[in-house]
Amino acid sequence: MAVARNAAGSVTNLVLSNPRGSDGAGNDGNPYDGLVTVTPQQIYESSGEISWGLV
């Protein structure tokens, strides 16, 4: 959904969207917006599956 980069152009954060609209309060305290901010390291360390697409 969104990518944050530092001055050197490296990705620092990714804002991911759960299309079902639930994120358990994610990083912003709103449990129903479906938005979660993660770092590239968190994604790299994840043993789960990540799917993405254009909507």
PyMOL commands that set and color helices and strands:
alter all, ss='L'
color gray80, all
select helices_A, chain A and resi 40-45
alter helices_A, ss='H'
color red, helices_A
select strands_A, chain A and resi 2-5+11-17+35-38
alter strands_A, ss='S'
color yellow, strands_A
deselect
rebuild
show_as cartoon
